[in-house]
Amino acid sequence: MAKLTTSAAEMVAKARARIKEIETPDLIAKVDDPGVVIVDIRDVRERQRTGSIPGSVHAPRGMIEFWVDPESPYFKDVFGQDKTYVFHCASGWRSALTVATLQDMGFDAAHLREGFSTWEAQGGPVEKHS
């Protein structure tokens, strides 16, 4: 087995050092703000199991670079608006890496530092899926 030169944790730490992070209570306060788009990059099974933030956009992590690129055949109009974008996953690791990549593309976004894992416990609204 090849030895890794950088761990996933190191990659997340490097990403977090250069991106915007939002604390859970701050995003809870903006959940109804029409100028904020909350983007959930978790797997669909995670959303079904634990619910989601009401009004959030589901964008699978594997497609996000293509969905935000206006020149891509997979571009989604939701990412072409003049709004504030906040991405989240379960714990903040995947969303940190995603936002760092999007920042490299020139797409301005932030991420929910603790992810969805503490959202409900801190009073965030949750939409349950059946």
HUMO-V851314 format. One record per residue. SS is DSSP state (helix for helix, strand for strand, loop for the rest). Layout:
SS / SS
This chain:
loop / loop / loop / loop / loop / loop / loop / helix / helix / helix / helix / helix / helix / helix / helix / helix / loop / loop / loop / strand / strand / strand / loop / helix / helix / helix / helix / helix / loop / loop / loop / loop / loop / loop / loop / strand / strand / strand / strand / strand / loop / loop / loop / helix / helix / helix / helix / helix / helix / helix / loop / strand / loop / loop / loop / loop / strand / strand / loop / loop / helix / helix / helix / helix / helix / helix / helix / helix / loop / loop / loop / loop / loop / loop / loop / loop / helix / helix / helix / helix / loop / loop / loop / strand / strand / strand / strand / strand / loop / loop / loop / loop / helix / helix / helix / helix / helix / helix / helix / helix / helix / helix / helix / helix / helix / loop / loop / loop / loop / strand / strand / strand / loop / loop / helix / helix / helix / helix / loop / loop / loop / loop / loop / loop / loop / loop / strand / loop / loop / loop
